[in-house]
Amino acid sequence: RYRAVAAGRMDEADASPVTIVGRCCESGDVLVRDAALPRCQPGDVIAILSTGAYNSSMASCYNRVPRPAVLLASGGNAEVIVRRETWDDLIGHDVIPERLSAECRAGVRGTE
């Protein structure tokens, strides 16, 4: 079982248990079932203290979702040890064939 915490709010009382899932909501994307967290609000940061197949050694971008940063946290300090992937990182090796690029510039019709 993995443990999740509401970063910066660990001293607050727990609300109803919640299930934390991955961004793509595939069948295996359940990260934590019945996590004991305070009621979260938009903008709150949820930290999952270990993530199994979701950690960086198994991460992929097959679904074109940038991978998150990896932080090392200890003694109240946190340091980024792998920076967050950007959209430019994801598409940096993509190549658009000239024939497709020319069609786009010409405004290919029939798809509107």
Secondary structure, DSSP 4 states (H G I P E B T S, - for coil): ---EEETT-TTSPP-S-EEEE-TT--TT-EEEEEE--PPP-TT--EEES--GGGSGGG---TTS-PPPPEEEEETTEEEEEEPPPPHHHHHTT----HHHHHHHHHT--S--
